[in-house]
Amino acid sequence: MDAADLDRQARTLSGCIPPLLVSRLLELGHSEEVEAQARCGEWFCARAWAQLLSDQGRQAEALEVLSPYVATGWWSAARAQAELLESWGRAEEAIALALPYASTAGLPLDYLARLLARHGRMDEAVIRLSAGIEDRLLAAALVDIAEGAGRDEDVAALLAARIPDQHRCDSPWCCRGLDPDDAIGLLATIRERQGRVDEAIALLRTRHITSVNSRDQLADLLARHDRIEELRAYAVTDRLGHAAQRLAEVLEERGDVEGAIAVYRQSGNSHDCGSHGTVRLAELLARHGRGGEAVDVMRVQTEAHNGDDWILHTWSNLCLEQGRPEDGLAHLDALAAAREGEEDWDLYWIRLPLIAARDGVDEAIARARSHLEGATSYAAPHIAELLAGAGRTEEAVAVLEQHAPANSDDLAGHLIDLGRVKDAVVLLQQRDSEPVSPAWTGSFFNDPPF
């Protein structure tokens, strides 16, 4: 057992028993297998087993399970043990364990600083994080901790110094260190909690990149402070559609469904956000019992984006939910005809659940197997899913076994369901020949994980 190998397992979920299947083993009563594998180098088993022992009050045994992993010097194992120690009221031991890793910055320092702050050592946390403010992760932690430490203005000054008067990054790789837009967002967070909302709004209006992970900080701020008319005006100018989404969410929460629908219909006219806005409109209509309108909205969208797999997936799922598989299939057939030629598997399989709902699982499987790519390893999981959904797990296993070790996680899951736990473990622990790279230290700023 060594840190690099453990790190590879955790990053790639290959050559090991992944978390979802560890949970499946425990749910189905195979705790003895999880315990055995935890003692044989299976990290996700060890983590789950240690937590189970902790929940039972068996602290010494939980530490014994984790200790070989911690001994490798791997940060993830040390963090798991520190979290248990803190949960038992042994915060000083947790701090002592995490401390040596914090010199690598990134995730270990973020964790240590938050741990220190939770246990009354906020000034120490602020000092450590201030030295690493060029890392966005650490800057965000610093902002979170600053309020409790009474250091908002100190941190605000550090952030303001990183906001140039002219330059704005237009990509994550433009500048080294803390991106000016990130600094603006973090400074706005401080100003908002100080009650200086107008300053926060003015700051956020200077950003170049307005949304992160499909959320817009300015839109969220306006919604929190009930500045709906300003949010409405911002939604008109936001080309990404995230402000419109937030406005529609607020209106729906207030019971103004028609208002939310109108927002999405307006945003749907934008070239940049039309598809996403239209899908959200269909989901909104379906949530409020207007499935027929939702289907009509999505039908127009599929015609405008014929061949776009996520749009077709949304269409198929909507027709299933509305109990209209025949409509879904008829439209998919018409779209395929409009594209001309044989439909590739990545689009063809979308129709399989609809066929199963209309004509039965056997017909769906027969249609899948008749496709030119129906005997491939990437078609097998879709066929197996149909079989397993019909309670025919052994047949699903037989389909997947024809392509082993491809789709090993799917196959192992079904083997576990059948009680063939040992077979599943052997399959999952097969490793490829990829060389093991050094364990990632968890530093985003100096050592990105790619």
N, C-alpha and C positions, 0 to 999 in steps of 0.2 A: 504494500500500500504506500503510495507516495502522492504528494500534493499535485503534481502535474497530471497524473492519471485521474485523480478525483476531480480536478478542475475540468478536465475534458469530459468526464461523465456528466457533470452538472451543466456544462455549456451545450453539449450536443445531444444529451439524453440517449446516447448510443452505447452499446456494450454494457448496459446496466438495466435494472428494473426502474422504470420512470415513475414519478410521483403518482400519476393517476392509477397505475396498475398496483402500486403499493397500497393505495387506498382501497382498490378493489379487493386485494387479498385480505385486508383487515375486515372489510365489510362482509366478506363471505366466510369469515371465521378461520382464516389461515394464518393466525397470528404466530404460530410456531415456526412457519416458514419465514415470516418477516424477521423474527428474532434470530433465526439461524443465519439468514443472509446479512443481517446487521453486523454479525460478528465475523463476517467473511469478506468485508470490504465493500458492501453495497451501501453507498452513502444515503440514498433516499430511504432505504429500509432503516438504517441507523437513526436518521433524524426522526422518522415517524415512531420508531420503537422507543427512543429516549423520551419523546413527548408523551407517549402512552404511559410509560413508567412514572414520569413526573406527575401526570394527572392522577395517578394512583398513590402519590405520596412517597414513591420509592426513589428518593433523590440520589442516594449513593449508587444505585444500580443504573440510573440514567446517566450519571457522569462516567461510570465504568464503560458503558456502551460507546460514548463519544470520545473517550480519552485516546484510543489509538488514532483516530482521525485528527484530533487536535495535535497530537504528537508529531504529525507530518509537517506542521507549520502552515497548514492551509487555512486561510482566513475564514472561509465559509463555515468550517467546523468550529473554529474558535468563536465566531459570532453566535452560532447555535447554542454553544455551551454558555456563553455570556448571557444570552437571553433567558436561558433556564435559571441561571444564578440570580439574575435580577428578579425574575418572577417569584423566586423563593425568599426574597428580601435580603439577598446577599450581594448588594450593589457594589460594595468595595471590591469584592472578589471579581465581579464582572468587569469593573474598571481596570483592575490590575491585569486581567487576561487580555483585554482589548488594547491596552496601552502600547505594547511593542509594535503592533501592526499599524498604528496611526501615522508612523513616519512615511508610509507609502502614499499618504493623502487619499483622495477619492473616497470610496465607500467606507473603508475602515475609519478614517478620520471623521466622516459624517456621522457614523454610528457612535463613535466615542464621544464626540461633542454633544450629541443629543442625550446620550447616557449621562454625561457629566451634568448637563443642565437639568435633567429630571431629578437629580439628587443633590441640588443645591450648589453645584460648582459652576455657576453660570459665567462668572468672570473668566475662569480658566477656559471654558468652552469658547467664549468670544475671542480670547487671545489666540487660541489655536486656529480657529477658523479664519480670523482676519488675515493671518499669514498666507492662507490659501485662497483668497478671494477671487483669484483669476480663474478658478474652477467653478463653473456655474453651480454644480451640485453643492459645493461648500458655501458659495455665496447665498444660495437659497436657505441652507441650514442656518447660516449666520443671521439672516433676516428673521427666521422663525424664532431664534433664541434671543435676539436683541431686545425685544419688548420686555420679556421677563427679567432681563438683566438691567433694564433701565438705560440701555445704550442705543436707543433708536437713532439719535442725532449723530452719534459717532459713526454708526454703520451707514447712515444716509450720506455722510460726507465722503466715505470711502467709495460709495456707489456713484455719487455725483462726479467724482474725479475721473470716472471711467466712461463718462458720456461726452464725446467730443461735440463741438459746436456744429460741425458740418458732416463728417463722414458717417455713413450708415452701412453696415454689412448687408449684403444681399444674398449671402449663402453661409452655411455653417462653417465653411473653410476659409472665409475671407480674412479674419484676424485671429491671431493666437490669443488665448485667454478669454476673459469674460466679454461676450458680445455686447455692444452698446445697447441693442434692443433688450437683451436680458437685464442689463443694469437698469434700464428705464422701467421695466416691469417690476423689478424688485424694489426700486425706490418708490414707485407708485403704491406698492403694497404697504410700505411704511407710512406714506402720507395718508392713505385711506384710513388706516387704523388709528392715526393721530387725529382723525376728524377733518383733515384737510383734503376733502373730497375733490374740490375744484382743482387743486394743484395736481392731484393724482390723474384726473381726467385730462388736464392739459398735457401732462407728461406722456400719457398713453397715446395721445393724438400725434405725437412726434415720431412714433415707431415706423420703421420700414417694413418689418415682418410683423403682421398684426395677430396672427393666430398660431398656436402651438397645439398639436394633437387635436385639431378641429375645435378648439375652444378659443374664444377671443376674450382677453382679460378686460378690455374696456366694456364690451357688451355685458359681461358678468357683473362688473362694478355698477354700471347704470341700472341693471335689473335689481341688484341688492338694495340700491338706494331709491328705488321706485321712481326713477327718472325716465319714465316710459316714453315721453314725447322725444327726448333726446335719443333714446334707444331706437325709436321708430325712424328718426332722421338718419341715424348712423346706419341702420339696416339698408336704407336706400342706396347709400354710397359704398357699402362694403361689398366688393366684388366676389369675395369668397363665400358669402352666404352664411357665415357663422353668426353674425349679428342678427340676421333674420331668423335663424334657428332659435337663438336665445329669446328673441321677442315672441316668437310663436309659442315657445315653452311657457313663458310667463303668462301669456293670454290664455293658454289651455289650463294652466294651474288655477287661474281665476274664473274658469268656467266660460270664458269667451271663445268657444270653439270656432264660431264663424269668423271671428277676428283672426284666429290662428290660421285658419284655412286661407283667408285673404292674403296673409303675409306670405305663405308658401306659394300661392299662385303668382304673386307679384315677383318673388325671387326666382321662380321658375323661368321667368323671361330672360334671366341673365345667362349669358353663354358660359361663364365660369362656374356657376353653381347650379345650373338648371337641373341636371340629373339628380344630384343629391337632394335638392329642394323638392323635386317631384316625388322622389321615393319617400321622403319624410311626410309629404302631404298624403300619400297613399296610406302610410302607416297610421297617421292621425285619423283619417277617415275610417279605417278598419277598427281602430280602438273605440270609436264612438258609434259602432253599429251601422256604418254606412259602407259596407263591403262592396256593394254594387258600384258605387262611385269610385271606390279605391281601384277596383278592377278596370274601370274605364280609364282612369288616370294612367295606370301602369301600361295598359294596352297601347296608348299613344306613345308612351315613353319607349317601349320595346321597338316600336316601328321606327322611331327616330334614332335608336341606337341598336339596330339589328346586328347581332353577333357579339355584343358586349356581354360577357358571361355573367357579371354580377347583376346586371339589369335583368337578364333572363332568369337567374336564380331567384331574384326578388319576385318576379312575375309568377314563377312556378310555385313558390312557397305561399304567395298570396292566394292563388287559385286553390291550393290544397286547404288552406285555413278556411276559405269560404265555401268549401264543399263543391267546387266547380272544376274537377279535374278534366272533364271533357272540353270545357272552354279553354283551359290552359293548353291542352294538347293540340286542339284545333289551331290555336294561334301560333304555337311553336312550329307546327307543320307548315303553316303559311309563311312564317318567317324563314324557315329553312328553304322553302321553294324559292323565295325571293332572292336568297343568297346563291342559289344554284349549286349543283355539284353535291358530292357526298359530305355529310356533316361529320366533322371530327369528333372524337370521343369527348373532348373537354366541353363541348356543347351538347352532344347527344345525350349524355347520361343525366342531364338536368330533367329530362322528361320521364325517367324511370319511376320515381315516386308517383307521378301522375298516372302512368300506365297501371301501376300496382293498385292505386286507389280506384281506378275505373274498371280494370279488367282482371285484376288479381295478380298475385306475386308471380305465379308460374308464367303468365303471359309476359310480364315485365322482364323476367329472366330470359325467356326465349328470345325476346326482341334484343336484349343486351348481347346475347351470345351470337346473334345473327349479324351483328355489326362487324365491320372489318377489323376493328380493334378490340372486339369483345373477348378475345383470348389472351390479352396482354396482362402483365403484372399490374398495370395501373387501372385496368378495368375491374380486376378481381375484387378490390375492396367495396366497390359499389354493388356488385352482385352479392357479395357476402353480407353486406348491410341489409339488403332486401330479405335474404334468407333468415338472418338472425332476428330481424324485426318480426318475422312470421313465426318465431320460435323454433326455427330449423337450424340450430346452432351447429350441429355436427356436419350438416351440409355446407354451412359457411366455412367451417374449418377445412373441409375437403377442398373447397375452391381455393382458399388461400395457401394451402400446403403445396399446391401445384407450382407456386411461385416463390416458395421460401428460398432464401431468407428475406426477400422483399416483403414489405408490409408486416414486418415482424411484430410491431406493437399491436396491430389489429388482430393478427393471428394469436398472439399470446393472450390478449384479452379474452378471446373466445375460448381458448384452452383453459384459462382460469375459471370461466363460467361453467365449463364441463367438469371441473375438478381435476384437470390434468396439470396440476401446479408445477410439478417437476419438469415436465416437458416445456412449459411456458418459460421457466427460469433458464433452462439450457438454451432455448432459442434467443432470449433477450441478452444473454451474456456472450453471445458470439460477437467478436470484435473484428473490425476491418483492419487493414494494414496501414492506415494513416499514421504518420509519426506523431508522437505526443509532444505538443508545444509546451513551453513553460507556463506555469499557472499564472493567470491574469491577476495583477495586484489590486485591481478595482479602481485605478486612477483614470478618470475620463480625460483630464486635461493633458497629462503628460504621456499616457500610455493607452490610447484607444484600443478597444478589443477587436480590431480587424487588421 
